[in-house]
Amino acid sequence: MSYLNAAAPRLPYWSVENRDSQVSGRRKIGSILAALAEIPLSMTRVLVLEDNLIIAMEAEDILKSLGVEHVEIATNSAEASALIDAQSFDFALLDVNLGAETSFDFAGILVARGVPLGFVSGYGEDTSFPAPLRDIPRISKPFNEMSLGSLLGLAVLGQA
């Protein structure tokens, strides 16, 4: 069976514009791959907001392998707020559930400042996102280089 006759690969829920259109899905994959090539040039400073330090360090390693030069880690919204007040970031990776709080309020601050962001969650699609944040790309834990790279790629596309 040739690749052209095979079913289109299933894409994560946040990256599919039209689930019924295999052609649309393939075009989206091509767009994401093209955007990934731009990551080292456009995404040099990333903020990771993650309450689990081991997961945050894994994210840092993956981001650096993707060409991100500088990664700052915050374990709560107060630390993250202090970091964005002190320096600029090209992207922010936010864990949804930070223990006693969510990252939704902080995400609103980033949106207001025009900082591209993406969510990461260990709870799948069940988390209720506030209406203004529902279109922000997100991936599930555990993530890997490909899923995190796609998330960054979507952020690059969103800036274009």
Helices and strands as residue ranges (DSSP letters): G 3-5, G 13-15, H 22-36, H 39-42, E 45-49, H 53-65, E 70-74, H 77-86, E 91-95, H 104-113, E 117-121, G 124-126, G 131-133, E 138-140, H 145-159
